[in-house]
Amino acid sequence: MGELRDLYREVILDSGRRPHNFGRLPDADRHGESFNPCPATASGCN
């Protein structure tokens, strides 16, 4: 079980160092916008 925990920890740390799907795509030919009415920092949103 310790190996699985170490692997999970490494995946989480690597995600923080090199995030995926972040920023603009250089050759994007579409644009979209969205609104989250209940952001994670809001209290009382479950």
N, C-alpha and C positions, 0 to 999 in steps of 0.2 A: 504494500500500500504506500510506502514511503516513496517508491520510484514514481508512482502515478502523481503523487503530490508535488514532487520535484519537477516533473514534466509540466504539470499544470502551471506551477509558479513561473517556470521559464517561458511558457507561452504567453502568460499575462505580462511579464516584464518585457518581452520582445515586442508585444503589441504596443506598449507604451513608448518604446524606443523608435519603432518604425510603424506608425499607424497606416492602415490600408484604407482605400476609398476616402481620401481626404484631399480637399482642394479641387481646383478646376482641371478639367481635361483639356489638353491643348487643341485637339481636333473635334471638340464636341459640336454637333449640329442640332442639338435640342437644348431647351432650358426649362426648368421647372421650379416652382416655389411651393412651400408648404408652411403651415402654421401649427404648432403644437399647443393646444389650449391648456394643457396641463403639464408644464415642464417638470423635470425631475426635482428641481429645487423648490417647487411649490408645496406648501404643507396642505394636507387634507385631500390630495389627489391620489386615489388608489384605483 
